[in-house]
């Protein structure tokens, strides 16, 4: 019956929405049902995403009011939201209400920030806006799949792309006790992380052959990283985060530094990560330093480590649109539906992007 799981993408015209559609097209267990967009309803998907023409050449975006009509009563739905922060929650609430009237079983993975915090006040303090569906918060959990041993909710709020890269580097270290629970993070992200709409200082012409920090020690992913690290390790963690805009389109390179609590060797530190991710299909611990080109356009993460007697460095690289968003969302959806976690996600990195 797994082939009957219908897949719908809300907010489907952005970069994350396009990546979700790309992954769904090759997923053996999900069947594309709708790409939802109010602004481009009726337009062909391929007009926005020419790379998706072989899979969606005749398919069009649909509006928010009518997509549920195409689903049969009693069917199963994998609902992905790539809608913006602040708008996603209300869309999801409406979708869940409509699904309930047709007795449709549904799991949601939200790639916005709307369900990354379990507490309404925490979300509103960070994002400065009222939550669109606070009654749904208890039905969501958040975290990267590698750090959550059991699914405890019906739906998931996927961490941000920076948070994903940093959490994969930070959680095993904090958990090991080899360092203080205080980390200093430098993260460099590609221009796709700023979204489809060009903004002053963030779109690619400003970033080409350029590199600069933004919102140093004030980025909204820092409290998210701290909260999810504590949830995964049980240790309250301080996160000092300086993000940078990189001169490339895709990928994140995160460097995490921490003070060692005891003398530690490189082999000892490497072994901590090998053991932490021994059963993780998408995390590889490498010798030396990880490289973006080895992971871009895939759902892989590569991690490298370095240390001297009192300082620890952990490096993490991911594709911001795949592992950091659409791929991580599909990985979660696989778990929610009790499918193999790697279903639809075994694409390899092209290498020469």
Buried (B, 14 or more C-beta within 10 A) or exposed (E): EBEEBBBBBBBBBBBBBBBBBBBBBEBEBBBBBBBBBBEBBEEBBBEBBEEBEEBBEEBBBBBBEEBBEEBEEEBBBBBBBBBBBBBBBBBBBBBBEBBEEBEBEBBBBBBBBBBBBBEBEBBBEBBEEEBBBBEBBEBBBBBBBBBBEEBEBBBBBBBBBBBBBBBBBBBBBBBBEBBBBBBBBBBBBBBBBBBEEEEEEBBBEBBEEEEEBEEEEEBBBBBBBBBBBBBBBEEEBEBBBBBBBBBBBBBBBBBBBBEBBEEBEEEBBBBBBBEBBEEBBBBBBBEEBBBBBBBBBBBBBBBBBBBEEEEBBBBBBBBBBBBBBBBBBBBBBBBBBEBBBEBBBEBEBEEEE
